Amino acid sequence: MDALNLNPGDYHGTYKLIGGRPSLDLVNTISWPDTGREHDWLTTTDNVRLWFRATGLSVPQGVDVAVIREIRILLATALRPLAHGERPPRAAIARLSEAASEAAHARIIDPSSLAWRWSSPADARQALAPVLFDAADLVTADSHERLRYCPSCDWLFEDRTRNGQRRWCDMADCGSRDKARRYYHRLKE
């Protein structure tokens, strides 16, 4: 899994699209959430544009970082508890429902293909319409057992492995770190 070429600023880490879904990848644009190591990858317009392109979303004409952060917080509040096996706050689900309903206005039937597609976004909120629908799809799924979190960094991911045993966001990063830590503690015993 290759790192996305986002500018880290003074942070010493990398960002990867590991979520398997755009809603999870948006939540994961905060590294090490709620810790002293927390880092926001979407602080610059260039990083926002690179992230939109990498996820296959249309880059909005106006990049409103405040709107992107607002939606990211909403998704984290709704999805993080599910990944931890908990029930999300009712208020977060109500806000997600409202946002997904508003986003529906950006979805149109293409007269040529007779398939759903997203209209060209005029702003960041419209550009994130597919992400809101993706999050709503995750929340309303019959089962959340494949929605997981990395025990090391708390990034979210959908476990798409055949046996459903994925444990970390990325074996090369958190997996290696966790295995080394466990090995060290076994040697000390």
N, CA, C and O atoms as a DFTB+ gen file, in Angstrom:
756 C
 N C O
     1  1       0.850      -1.164       0.000
     2  2       0.000       0.000       0.000
     3  2       0.906       1.240       0.000
     4  3       1.663       1.462       0.945
     5  1       0.822       2.020      -1.039
     6  2       1.689       3.178      -1.190
     7  2       1.138       4.391      -0.456
     8  3      -0.074       4.579      -0.349
     9  1       2.054       5.204       0.044
    10  2       1.672       6.444       0.713
    11  2       1.208       7.458      -0.328
    12  3       1.749       7.530      -1.431
    13  1       0.213       8.224       0.038
    14  2      -0.278       9.307      -0.811
    15  2       0.670      10.481      -0.617
    16  3       1.088      10.753       0.508
    17  1       1.009      11.168      -1.674
    18  2       2.015      12.219      -1.609
    19  2       1.450      13.529      -1.053
    20  3       1.524      14.568      -1.709
    21  1       0.886      13.476       0.159
    22  2       0.407      14.690       0.820
    23  2       1.563      15.345       1.552
    24  3       2.454      14.661       2.057
    25  1       1.551      16.655       1.611
    26  2       2.583      17.397       2.326
    27  2       2.340      17.231       3.832
    28  3       1.297      17.649       4.335
    29  1       3.293      16.623       4.557
    30  2       3.090      16.384       5.980
    31  2       3.387      17.587       6.864
    32  3       3.140      17.546       8.069
    33  1       3.913      18.652       6.280
    34  2       4.321      19.784       7.120
    35  2       5.449      19.340       8.035
    36  3       6.416      18.737       7.571
    37  1       5.344      19.629       9.330
    38  2       6.401      19.220      10.266
    39  2       6.120      17.855      10.903
    40  3       6.824      17.446      11.826
    41  1       5.120      17.168      10.426
    42  2       4.766      15.839      10.923
    43  2       5.670      14.803      10.270
    44  3       6.024      14.939       9.099
    45  1       6.037      13.788      11.002
    46  2       6.935      12.751      10.475
    47  2       6.164      11.455      10.264
    48  3       6.357      10.483      10.994
    49  1       5.303      11.446       9.279
    50  2       4.512      10.264       8.990
    51  2       4.009      10.308       7.567
    52  3       4.322      11.227       6.810
    53  1       3.227       9.307       7.209
    54  2       2.662       9.224       5.875
    55  2       1.167       8.981       5.977
    56  3       0.664       8.526       7.005
    57  1       0.470       9.291       4.901
    58  2      -0.956       9.049       4.812
    59  2      -1.192       8.031       3.705
    60  3      -0.644       8.149       2.610
    61  1      -2.013       7.032       4.004
    62  2      -2.360       6.008       3.026
    63  2      -3.874       5.843       2.984
    64  3      -4.561       6.025       3.989
    65  1      -4.373       5.501       1.820
    66  2      -5.789       5.181       1.669
    67  2      -5.962       3.719       2.060
    68  3      -5.838       2.829       1.218
    69  1      -6.248       3.470       3.328
    70  2      -6.337       2.099       3.822
    71  2      -7.756       1.706       4.212
    72  3      -8.009       0.542       4.521
    73  1      -8.679       2.651       4.204
    74  2     -10.018       2.397       4.712
    75  2     -10.834       1.433       3.875
    76  3     -11.680       0.709       4.400
    77  1     -10.582       1.421       2.566
    78  2     -11.360       0.581       1.683
    79  2     -12.658       1.232       1.230
    80  3     -13.355       0.699       0.367
    81  1     -12.983       2.371       1.804
    82  2     -14.192       3.127       1.450
    83  2     -13.869       4.605       1.634
    84  3     -13.097       4.958       2.525
    85  1     -14.451       5.481       0.800
    86  2     -14.112       6.907       0.903
    87  2     -14.505       7.531       2.243
    88  3     -13.810       8.425       2.727
    89  1     -15.594       7.082       2.846
    90  2     -15.984       7.668       4.141
    91  2     -14.945       7.348       5.214
    92  3     -14.635       8.197       6.050
    93  1     -14.411       6.140       5.193
    94  2     -13.391       5.765       6.172
    95  2     -12.079       6.496       5.888
    96  3     -11.384       6.918       6.812
    97  1     -11.745       6.642       4.603
    98  2     -10.519       7.363       4.260
    99  2     -10.604       8.833       4.663
   100  3      -9.589       9.427       5.027
   101  1     -11.794       9.430       4.606
   102  2     -11.936      10.815       5.066
   103  2     -11.730      10.893       6.580
   104  3     -11.025      11.780       7.061
   105  1     -12.330       9.987       7.323
   106  2     -12.125       9.967       8.775
   107  2     -10.639       9.807       9.095
   108  3     -10.134      10.412      10.041
   109  1      -9.948       8.995       8.307
   110  2      -8.530       8.709       8.543
   111  2      -7.594       9.850       8.138
   112  3      -6.376       9.707       8.243
   113  1      -8.138      10.972       7.679
   114  2      -7.251      12.106       7.380
   115  2      -6.811      12.809       8.661
   116  3      -6.123      13.828       8.609
   117  1      -7.203      12.271       9.796
   118  2      -6.631      12.668      11.091
   119  2      -5.808      11.483      11.565
   120  3      -6.359      10.425      11.868
   121  1      -4.498      11.650      11.633
   122  2      -3.642      10.600      12.172
   123  2      -3.605      10.706      13.687
   124  3      -3.579      11.804      14.242
   125  1      -3.602       9.566      14.345
   126  2      -3.528       9.483      15.806
   127  2      -4.573      10.381      16.477
   128  3      -4.217      11.253      17.270
   129  1      -5.872      10.173      16.161
   130  2      -6.915      11.048      16.711
   131  2      -6.950      11.040      18.240
   132  3      -6.736      10.013      18.884
   133  1      -7.224      12.209      18.789
   134  2      -7.379      12.396      20.238
   135  2      -6.147      11.997      21.040
   136  3      -6.269      11.535      22.175
   137  1      -4.961      12.172      20.459
   138  2      -3.711      11.905      21.176
   139  2      -2.798      13.120      21.008
   140  3      -3.119      14.045      20.261
   141  1      -1.695      13.114      21.685
   142  2      -0.701      14.181      21.543
   143  2      -0.015      14.170      20.192
   144  3       0.626      15.148      19.808
   145  1      -0.148      13.059      19.463
   146  2       0.473      12.931      18.140
   147  2      -0.483      13.289      17.006
   148  3      -0.123      13.156      15.836
   149  1      -1.700      13.744      17.331
   150  2      -2.732      14.007      16.315
   151  2      -2.205      14.919      15.209
   152  3      -1.529      15.915      15.466
   153  1      -2.536      14.548      13.964
   154  2      -2.122      15.338      12.802
   155  2      -3.249      15.372      11.778
   156  3      -3.804      14.331      11.427
   157  1      -3.584      16.558      11.302
   158  2      -4.617      16.759      10.295
   159  2      -3.949      16.870       8.927
   160  3      -3.149      17.775       8.691
   161  1      -4.281      15.945       8.028
   162  2      -3.685      15.931       6.696
   163  2      -4.341      16.914       5.736
   164  3      -3.781      17.197       4.677
   165  1      -5.498      17.434       6.074
   166  2      -6.219      18.304       5.139
   167  2      -6.177      19.772       5.580
   168  3      -7.214      20.432       5.647
   169  1      -4.998      20.267       5.874
   170  2      -4.868      21.663       6.296
   171  2      -4.532      22.596       5.141
   172  3      -4.665      23.813       5.263
   173  1      -4.099      22.031       4.027
   174  2      -3.763      22.879       2.878
   175  2      -4.670      22.543       1.696
   176  3      -5.143      21.415       1.561
   177  1      -4.900      23.529       0.856
   178  2      -5.721      23.327      -0.339
   179  2      -5.100      22.282      -1.249
   180  3      -5.818      21.471      -1.833
   181  1      -3.771      22.287      -1.380
   182  2      -3.104      21.290      -2.222
   183  2      -3.362      19.875      -1.711
   184  3      -3.657      18.979      -2.501
   185  1      -3.256      19.664      -0.393
   186  2      -3.516      18.338       0.168
   187  2      -4.959      17.917      -0.059
   188  3      -5.233      16.756      -0.364
   189  1      -5.889      18.871       0.091
   190  2      -7.308      18.559      -0.131
   191  2      -7.514      18.120      -1.577
   192  3      -8.176      17.115      -1.831
   193  1      -6.961      18.854      -2.509
   194  2      -7.120      18.502      -3.924
   195  2      -6.502      17.136      -4.231
   196  3      -7.105      16.336      -4.945
   197  1      -5.313      16.862      -3.702
   198  2      -4.667      15.564      -3.910
   199  2      -5.501      14.428      -3.328
   200  3      -5.627      13.366      -3.938
   201  1      -6.073      14.658      -2.140
   202  2      -6.893      13.625      -1.504
   203  2      -8.134      13.347      -2.351
   204  3      -8.473      12.185      -2.575
   205  1      -8.820      14.398      -2.826
   206  2     -10.008      14.206      -3.669
   207  2      -9.650      13.403      -4.919
   208  3     -10.363      12.465      -5.273
   209  1      -8.568      13.757      -5.582
   210  2      -8.173      13.039      -6.800
   211  2      -7.857      11.568      -6.487
   212  3      -8.289      10.669      -7.208
   213  1      -7.111      11.338      -5.422
   214  2      -6.695       9.972      -5.067
   215  2      -7.878       9.080      -4.722
   216  3      -7.825       7.871      -4.948
   217  1      -8.930       9.650      -4.185
   218  2     -10.108       8.862      -3.820
   219  2     -11.105       8.741      -4.968
   220  3     -12.134       8.079      -4.833
   221  1     -10.802       9.379      -6.096
   222  2     -11.676       9.292      -7.259
   223  2     -12.858      10.239      -7.213
   224  3     -13.796      10.099      -7.998
   225  1     -12.824      11.197      -6.307
   226  2     -13.901      12.181      -6.196
   227  2     -13.591      13.396      -7.051
   228  3     -12.426      13.708      -7.298
   229  1     -14.620      14.072      -7.498
   230  2     -14.436      15.316      -8.242
   231  2     -13.920      16.384      -7.291
   232  3     -14.442      16.553      -6.189
   233  1     -12.901      17.094      -7.722
   234  2     -12.337      18.166      -6.907
   235  2     -13.295      19.350      -6.957
   236  3     -13.651      19.811      -8.041
   237  1     -13.714      19.846      -5.800
   238  2     -14.661      20.973      -5.804
   239  2     -14.020      22.238      -6.345
   240  3     -12.813      22.442      -6.218
   241  1     -14.845      23.085      -6.952
   242  2     -14.347      24.358      -7.469
   243  2     -13.839      25.224      -6.327
   244  3     -12.771      25.826      -6.428
   245  1     -14.586      25.285      -5.266
   246  2     -14.163      26.029      -4.084
   247  2     -13.816      25.058      -2.973
   248  3     -14.674      24.294      -2.530
   249  1     -12.579      25.072      -2.518
   250  2     -12.161      24.159      -1.446
   251  2     -12.387      24.860      -0.115
   252  3     -11.599      25.711       0.297
   253  1     -13.469      24.491       0.544
   254  2     -13.806      25.043       1.853
   255  2     -13.402      24.018       2.907
   256  3     -14.146      23.081       3.195
   257  1     -12.210      24.210       3.479
   258  2     -11.668      23.256       4.435
   259  2     -12.569      23.139       5.662
   260  3     -12.664      22.059       6.246
   261  1     -13.229      24.214       6.063
   262  2     -14.122      24.170       7.224
   263  2     -15.284      23.203       6.989
   264  3     -15.663      22.468       7.901
   265  1     -15.849      23.194       5.792
   266  2     -16.947      22.273       5.465
   267  2     -16.437      20.833       5.469
   268  3     -17.108      19.934       5.977
   269  1     -15.260      20.618       4.907
   270  2     -14.674      19.273       4.869
   271  2     -14.439      18.773       6.296
   272  3     -14.739      17.620       6.603
   273  1     -13.912      19.619       7.157
   274  2     -13.689      19.224       8.553
   275  2     -15.010      18.931       9.267
   276  3     -15.103      17.981      10.044
   277  1     -16.022      19.744       9.002
   278  2     -17.343      19.539       9.613
   279  2     -17.897      18.151       9.239
   280  3     -18.403      17.425      10.094
   281  1     -17.794      17.804       7.965
   282  2     -18.287      16.503       7.514
   283  2     -17.418      15.381       8.071
   284  3     -17.934      14.326       8.441
   285  1     -16.117      15.593       8.133
   286  2     -15.216      14.578       8.691
   287  2     -15.551      14.297      10.153
   288  3     -15.560      13.140      10.573
   289  1     -15.825      15.336      10.926
   290  2     -16.197      15.156      12.336
   291  2     -17.503      14.379      12.444
   292  3     -17.630      13.480      13.276
   293  1     -18.471      14.728      11.603
   294  2     -19.743      14.017      11.594
   295  2     -19.524      12.532      11.315
   296  3     -20.072      11.680      12.015
   297  1     -18.728      12.221      10.298
   298  2     -18.484      10.822       9.946
   299  2     -17.737      10.087      11.052
   300  3     -18.052       8.937      11.357
   301  1     -16.757      10.739      11.649
   302  2     -16.015      10.100      12.744
   303  2     -16.936       9.811      13.923
   304  3     -16.837       8.755      14.548
   305  1     -17.832      10.747      14.229
   306  2     -18.758      10.581      15.354
   307  2     -19.736       9.441      15.098
   308  3     -20.145       8.757      16.036
   309  1     -20.117       9.231      13.842
   310  2     -21.059       8.164      13.503
   311  2     -20.367       6.815      13.283
   312  3     -20.916       5.778      13.656
   313  1     -19.168       6.813      12.682
   314  2     -18.534       5.561      12.281
   315  2     -17.564       4.981      13.310
   316  3     -17.474       3.760      13.444
   317  1     -16.845       5.824      14.034
   318  2     -15.858       5.308      14.991
   319  2     -16.500       4.395      16.039
   320  3     -15.950       3.329      16.315
   321  1     -17.648       4.767      16.639
   322  2     -18.260       3.853      17.612
   323  2     -18.626       2.499      16.995
   324  3     -18.444       1.463      17.634
   325  1     -19.139       2.499      15.759
   326  2     -19.486       1.234      15.107
   327  2     -18.262       0.339      14.958
   328  3     -18.342      -0.869      15.182
   329  1     -17.125       0.930      14.579
   330  2     -15.892       0.158      14.428
   331  2     -15.424      -0.415      15.762
   332  3     -14.779      -1.463      15.801
   333  1     -15.749       0.270      16.849
   334  2     -15.372      -0.186      18.191
   335  2     -16.439      -1.081      18.819
   336  3     -16.344      -1.432      19.995
   337  1     -17.449      -1.448      18.038
   338  2     -18.497      -2.326      18.526
   339  2     -19.515      -1.637      19.422
   340  3     -20.202      -2.289      20.207
   341  1     -19.612      -0.321      19.303
   342  2     -20.546       0.443      20.125
   343  2     -21.617       1.086      19.243
   344  3     -21.505       1.108      18.017
   345  1     -22.630       1.592      19.879
   346  2     -23.710       2.268      19.162
   347  2     -23.355       3.757      19.047
   348  3     -22.973       4.372      20.043
   349  1     -23.475       4.344      17.853
   350  2     -23.176       5.775      17.689
   351  2     -24.251       6.635      18.357
   352  3     -25.380       6.181      18.544
   353  1     -23.905       7.864      18.714
   354  2     -24.896       8.768      19.306
   355  2     -26.061       9.015      18.342
   356  3     -25.861       9.162      17.136
   357  1     -27.265       9.057      18.886
   358  2     -28.462       9.286      18.075
   359  2     -28.359      10.600      17.306
   360  3     -28.771      10.677      16.149
   361  1     -27.818      11.621      17.937
   362  2     -27.705      12.931      17.282
   363  2     -26.794      12.855      16.054
   364  3     -27.063      13.503      15.042
   365  1     -25.723      12.069      16.137
   366  2     -24.817      11.927      14.993
   367  2     -25.517      11.220      13.838
   368  3     -25.347      11.597      12.679
   369  1     -26.299      10.202      14.154
   370  2     -27.013       9.482      13.105
   371  2     -28.084      10.383      12.483
   372  3     -28.293      10.344      11.270
   373  1     -28.749      11.179      13.287
   374  2     -29.754      12.114      12.755
   375  2     -29.097      13.134      11.831
   376  3     -29.642      13.454      10.775
   377  1     -27.921      13.651      12.223
   378  2     -27.210      14.621      11.377
   379  2     -26.722      13.957      10.084
   380  3     -26.789      14.560       9.013
   381  1     -26.231      12.713      10.185
   382  2     -25.786      11.991       8.985
   383  2     -26.962      11.756       8.050
   384  3     -26.831      11.916       6.837
   385  1     -28.099      11.380       8.600
   386  2     -29.296      11.166       7.789
   387  2     -29.686      12.443       7.050
   388  3     -30.003      12.409       5.861
   389  1     -29.660      13.555       7.754
   390  2     -30.000      14.843       7.144
   391  2     -28.998      15.214       6.048
   392  3     -29.387      15.661       4.969
   393  1     -27.703      15.025       6.334
   394  2     -26.668      15.370       5.353
   395  2     -26.765      14.476       4.115
   396  3     -26.597      14.956       2.994
   397  1     -27.037      13.181       4.307
   398  2     -27.173      12.263       3.169
   399  2     -28.411      12.614       2.350
   400  3     -28.406      12.490       1.125
   401  1     -29.463      13.048       3.021
   402  2     -30.679      13.461       2.322
   403  2     -30.420      14.701       1.464
   404  3     -30.870      14.777       0.321
   405  1     -29.696      15.665       2.021
   406  2     -29.334      16.868       1.254
   407  2     -28.419      16.512       0.087
   408  3     -28.527      17.089      -0.995
   409  1     -27.518      15.556       0.313
   410  2     -26.578      15.152      -0.733
   411  2     -27.294      14.484      -1.904
   412  3     -26.783      14.472      -3.023
   413  1     -28.462      13.936      -1.648
   414  2     -29.218      13.253      -2.712
   415  2     -29.517      14.176      -3.884
   416  3     -29.704      13.708      -5.007
   417  1     -29.562      15.472      -3.640
   418  2     -29.846      16.428      -4.714
   419  2     -28.720      16.482      -5.745
   420  3     -28.923      16.962      -6.860
   421  1     -27.542      15.997      -5.382
   422  2     -26.412      16.005      -6.307
   423  2     -26.357      14.737      -7.153
   424  3     -25.494      14.604      -8.022
   425  1     -27.267      13.816      -6.904
   426  2     -27.299      12.549      -7.635
   427  2     -28.331      12.644      -8.757
   428  3     -29.489      12.992      -8.528
   429  1     -27.888      12.329      -9.973
   430  2     -28.778      12.448     -11.130
   431  2     -28.693      11.180     -11.988
   432  3     -27.734      10.414     -11.902
   433  1     -29.710      10.985     -12.805
   434  2     -29.692       9.878     -13.762
   435  2     -29.113      10.400     -15.068
   436  3     -29.623      11.360     -15.646
   437  1     -28.059       9.769     -15.521
   438  2     -27.423      10.154     -16.773
   439  2     -28.311       9.709     -17.932
   440  3     -28.602       8.520     -18.055
   441  1     -28.755      10.651     -18.797
   442  2     -29.646      10.284     -19.895
   443  2     -29.005       9.349     -20.923
   444  3     -29.707       8.605     -21.607
   445  1     -27.683       9.386     -21.034
   446  2     -27.007       8.524     -22.009
   447  2     -26.895       7.088     -21.520
   448  3     -27.216       6.151     -22.250
   449  1     -26.439       6.918     -20.287
   450  2     -26.196       5.569     -19.759
   451  2     -27.371       5.012     -18.954
   452  3     -27.433       3.812     -18.686
   453  1     -28.296       5.884     -18.572
   454  2     -29.422       5.512     -17.713
   455  2     -28.943       4.951     -16.374
   456  3     -29.573       4.071     -15.786
   457  1     -27.812       5.485     -15.910
   458  2     -27.243       5.069     -14.626
   459  2     -27.130       6.290     -13.712
   460  3     -27.071       7.430     -14.173
   461  1     -27.101       6.021     -12.407
   462  2     -26.885       7.111     -11.457
   463  2     -25.477       7.652     -11.615
   464  3     -24.540       6.901     -11.885
   465  1     -25.333       8.940     -11.448
   466  2     -24.008       9.576     -11.380
   467  2     -24.141      10.822     -10.519
   468  3     -25.248      11.275     -10.230
   469  1     -23.031      11.356     -10.125
   470  2     -23.015      12.568      -9.303
   471  2     -22.795      13.763     -10.202
   472  3     -21.942      13.720     -11.088
   473  1     -23.542      14.820      -9.994
   474  2     -23.364      16.037     -10.788
   475  2     -22.032      16.693     -10.425
   476  3     -21.471      16.427      -9.362
   477  1     -21.540      17.541     -11.306
   478  2     -20.286      18.244     -11.035
   479  2     -20.478      19.121      -9.803
   480  3     -21.417      19.914      -9.735
   481  1     -19.589      18.974      -8.838
   482  2     -19.780      19.717      -7.593
   483  2     -19.450      21.194      -7.733
   484  3     -18.460      21.572      -8.359
   485  1     -20.294      22.011      -7.142
   486  2     -20.056      23.454      -7.120
   487  2     -19.249      23.846      -5.893
   488  3     -18.609      24.897      -5.870
   489  1     -19.281      22.992      -4.869
   490  2     -18.571      23.311      -3.628
   491  2     -18.153      22.020      -2.922
   492  3     -18.443      20.920      -3.392
   493  1     -17.478      22.170      -1.803
   494  2     -16.954      21.011      -1.067
   495  2     -18.066      20.112      -0.554
   496  3     -17.919      18.890      -0.563
   497  1     -19.168      20.685      -0.109
   498  2     -20.278      19.870       0.408
   499  2     -20.825      18.955      -0.689
   500  3     -21.081      17.776      -0.443
   501  1     -21.006      19.495      -1.903
   502  2     -21.492      18.677      -3.010
   503  2     -20.448      17.641      -3.437
   504  3     -20.797      16.523      -3.817
   505  1     -19.185      18.013      -3.374
   506  2     -18.120      17.077      -3.743
   507  2     -18.066      15.888      -2.789
   508  3     -17.652      14.796      -3.178
   509  1     -18.479      16.096      -1.547
   510  2     -18.464      15.021      -0.554
   511  2     -19.791      14.250      -0.493
   512  3     -19.959      13.389       0.371
   513  1     -20.720      14.543      -1.388
   514  2     -21.997      13.834      -1.414
   515  2     -21.810      12.311      -1.519
   516  3     -22.465      11.576      -0.781
   517  1     -20.933      11.811      -2.417
   518  2     -20.741      10.360      -2.478
   519  2     -20.185       9.781      -1.178
   520  3     -20.479       8.639      -0.826
   521  1     -19.387      10.569      -0.473
   522  2     -18.810      10.116       0.798
   523  2     -19.898      10.005       1.860
   524  3     -19.907       9.067       2.656
   525  1     -20.812      10.967       1.866
   526  2     -21.936      10.916       2.807
   527  2     -22.818       9.706       2.529
   528  3     -23.259       9.039       3.465
   529  1     -23.082       9.414       1.262
   530  2     -23.868       8.231       0.908
   531  2     -23.136       6.960       1.327
   532  3     -23.756       6.014       1.814
   533  1     -21.824       6.936       1.139
   534  2     -21.026       5.776       1.539
   535  2     -21.124       5.558       3.050
   536  3     -21.281       4.424       3.502
   537  1     -21.034       6.629       3.828
   538  2     -21.141       6.522       5.289
   539  2     -22.533       6.038       5.684
   540  3     -22.667       5.197       6.573
   541  1     -23.568       6.563       5.028
   542  2     -24.937       6.124       5.328
   543  2     -25.094       4.640       5.009
   544  3     -25.779       3.918       5.733
   545  1     -24.466       4.187       3.938
   546  2     -24.503       2.773       3.566
   547  2     -23.835       1.916       4.649
   548  3     -24.343       0.852       5.002
   549  1     -22.713       2.376       5.164
   550  2     -22.023       1.653       6.245
   551  2     -22.890       1.561       7.495
   552  3     -23.002       0.496       8.103
   553  1     -23.497       2.670       7.873
   554  2     -24.303       2.716       9.097
   555  2     -25.510       1.801       8.980
   556  3     -25.877       1.133       9.947
   557  1     -26.133       1.763       7.807
   558  2     -27.371       1.000       7.646
   559  2     -27.131      -0.447       7.232
   560  3     -28.094      -1.180       7.004
   561  1     -25.887      -0.876       7.129
   562  2     -25.579      -2.258       6.742
   563  2     -26.134      -3.235       7.776
   564  3     -26.244      -2.919       8.960
   565  1     -26.478      -4.423       7.301
   566  2     -27.002      -5.451       8.198
   567  2     -26.011      -5.808       9.298
   568  3     -26.404      -6.092      10.429
   569  1     -24.739      -5.793       8.965
   570  2     -23.708      -6.175       9.931
   571  2     -22.561      -5.172       9.888
   572  3     -22.219      -4.642       8.831
   573  1     -21.987      -4.928      11.031
   574  2     -20.828      -4.031      11.121
   575  2     -19.569      -4.794      11.527
   576  3     -18.568      -4.185      11.904
   577  1     -19.615      -6.123      11.450
   578  2     -18.493      -6.915      11.939
   579  2     -17.225      -6.760      11.109
   580  3     -16.135      -7.041      11.606
   581  1     -17.337      -6.323       9.869
   582  2     -16.138      -6.110       9.043
   583  2     -15.629      -4.670       9.123
   584  3     -14.597      -4.339       8.540
   585  1     -16.348      -3.828       9.837
   586  2     -15.895      -2.456      10.075
   587  2     -15.001      -2.505      11.304
   588  3     -15.456      -2.842      12.397
   589  1     -13.734      -2.170      11.128
   590  2     -12.746      -2.342      12.191
   591  2     -11.953      -1.061      12.427
   592  3     -12.056      -0.086      11.683
   593  1     -11.161      -1.103      13.491
   594  2     -10.239      -0.027      13.799
   595  2      -8.879      -0.634      14.094
   596  3      -8.780      -1.772      14.553
   597  1      -7.841       0.130      13.828
   598  2      -6.481      -0.309      14.111
   599  2      -6.221      -0.083      15.603
   600  3      -6.367       1.044      16.075
   601  1      -5.844      -1.110      16.352
   602  2      -5.609      -0.932      17.783
   603  2      -4.395      -0.055      18.088
   604  3      -4.232       0.406      19.218
   605  1      -3.564       0.171      17.113
   606  2      -2.387       0.998      17.317
   607  2      -2.678       2.485      17.094
   608  3      -2.400       3.311      17.964
   609  1      -3.242       2.826      15.923
   610  2      -3.416       4.244      15.567
   611  2      -4.868       4.699      15.531
   612  3      -5.124       5.896      15.404
   613  1      -5.818       3.790      15.637
   614  2      -7.255       4.051      15.646
   615  2      -7.811       4.484      14.290
   616  3      -8.903       5.049      14.229
   617  1      -7.075       4.227      13.193
   618  2      -7.652       4.452      11.876
   619  2      -8.711       3.389      11.631
   620  3      -8.621       2.284      12.168
   621  1      -9.713       3.715      10.821
   622  2     -10.808       2.809      10.522
   623  2     -10.591       2.137       9.172
   624  3      -9.999       2.717       8.261
   625  1     -11.082       0.899       9.058
   626  2     -10.996       0.192       7.782
   627  2     -12.089      -0.859       7.693
   628  3     -12.620      -1.323       8.702
   629  1     -12.409      -1.220       6.459
   630  2     -13.327      -2.315       6.217
   631  2     -12.474      -3.539       5.915
   632  3     -11.676      -3.536       4.978
   633  1     -12.647      -4.580       6.712
   634  2     -11.877      -5.807       6.536
   635  2     -12.453      -6.581       5.364
   636  3     -13.536      -7.157       5.462
   637  1     -11.733      -6.591       4.269
   638  2     -12.182      -7.285       3.063
   639  2     -11.411      -8.580       2.836
   640  3     -11.502      -9.183       1.766
   641  1     -10.659      -9.003       3.836
   642  2      -9.929     -10.260       3.690
   643  2     -10.912     -11.415       3.681
   644  3     -12.001     -11.322       4.248
   645  1     -10.525     -12.489       3.043
   646  2     -11.399     -13.653       2.929
   647  2     -11.777     -14.210       4.305
   648  3     -12.938     -14.537       4.555
   649  1     -10.791     -14.311       5.186
   650  2     -11.065     -14.911       6.500
   651  2     -11.520     -13.895       7.548
   652  3     -11.846     -14.281       8.671
   653  1     -11.550     -12.606       7.205
   654  2     -12.018     -11.586       8.135
   655  2     -11.125     -11.399       9.352
   656  3     -11.610     -11.112      10.447
   657  1      -9.817     -11.563       9.161
   658  2      -8.890     -11.501      10.289
   659  2      -7.906     -10.329      10.225
   660  3      -6.895     -10.342      10.929
   661  1      -8.177      -9.332       9.408
   662  2      -7.277      -8.168       9.336
   663  2      -7.263      -7.479      10.686
   664  3      -8.317      -7.240      11.275
   665  1      -6.054      -7.152      11.187
   666  2      -5.926      -6.598      12.534
   667  2      -5.470      -5.148      12.571
   668  3      -5.786      -4.429      13.519
   669  1      -4.738      -4.706      11.562
   670  2      -4.150      -3.373      11.596
   671  2      -4.526      -2.577      10.355
   672  3      -4.993      -3.123       9.355
   673  1      -4.309      -1.268      10.449
   674  2      -4.554      -0.428       9.276
   675  2      -3.645      -0.858       8.136
   676  3      -4.082      -0.965       6.991
   677  1      -2.374      -1.104       8.453
   678  2      -1.391      -1.500       7.458
   679  2      -0.322      -2.332       8.146
   680  3       0.270      -1.891       9.132
   681  1      -0.074      -3.509       7.646
   682  2       0.915      -4.402       8.248
   683  2       2.303      -3.758       8.264
   684  3       3.064      -3.955       9.212
   685  1       2.637      -2.996       7.229
   686  2       3.969      -2.396       7.150
   687  2       4.198      -1.329       8.217
   688  3       5.339      -1.085       8.610
   689  1       3.138      -0.699       8.684
   690  2       3.291       0.355       9.688
   691  2       2.899      -0.162      11.069
   692  3       3.759      -0.606      11.829
   693  1       1.652      -0.110      11.388
   694  2       1.187      -0.476      12.725
   695  2       1.368      -1.960      13.019
   696  3       1.662      -2.329      14.156
   697  1       1.199      -2.816      12.014
   698  2       1.376      -4.252      12.231
   699  2       2.792      -4.587      12.643
   700  3       2.997      -5.337      13.597
   701  1       3.762      -4.050      11.947
   702  2       5.170      -4.297      12.289
   703  2       5.505      -3.737      13.662
   704  3       6.203      -4.378      14.447
   705  1       5.010      -2.550      13.948
   706  2       5.266      -1.907      15.247
   707  2       4.666      -2.750      16.379
   708  3       5.306      -2.955      17.410
   709  1       3.440      -3.234      16.180
   710  2       2.775      -4.025      17.205
   711  2       3.479      -5.368      17.408
   712  3       3.671      -5.800      18.544
   713  1       3.861      -6.025      16.322
   714  2       4.570      -7.305      16.436
   715  2       5.916      -7.127      17.142
   716  3       6.301      -7.961      17.961
   717  1       6.624      -6.051      16.829
   718  2       7.910      -5.796      17.489
   719  2       7.707      -5.542      18.981
   720  3       8.489      -6.020      19.801
   721  1       6.670      -4.798      19.335
   722  2       6.383      -4.511      20.745
   723  2       6.047      -5.809      21.497
   724  3       6.532      -6.021      22.609
   725  1       5.228      -6.667      20.901
   726  2       4.873      -7.936      21.552
   727  2       6.092      -8.841      21.681
   728  3       6.257      -9.512      22.700
   729  1       6.947      -8.870      20.663
   730  2       8.171      -9.669      20.712
   731  2       9.074      -9.185      21.845
   732  3       9.619      -9.991      22.599
   733  1       9.228      -7.883      21.958
   734  2      10.056      -7.294      23.026
   735  2       9.536      -7.706      24.406
   736  3      10.319      -8.085      25.276
   737  1       8.223      -7.631      24.604
   738  2       7.636      -7.973      25.903
   739  2       7.746      -9.470      26.193
   740  3       7.879      -9.862      27.353
   741  1       7.692     -10.316      25.155
   742  2       7.893     -11.764      25.373
   743  2       9.318     -12.039      25.821
   744  3       9.543     -12.891      26.680
   745  1      10.288     -11.325      25.245
   746  2      11.701     -11.521      25.611
   747  2      11.949     -11.091      27.056
   748  3      12.775     -11.690      27.745
   749  1      11.257     -10.080      27.511
   750  2      11.461      -9.571      28.874
   751  2      10.870     -10.509      29.930
   752  3      11.271     -10.460      31.093
   753  1       9.916     -11.365      29.532
   754  2       9.250     -12.253      30.511
   755  2      10.114     -13.384      30.938
   756  3       9.695     -14.208      31.752
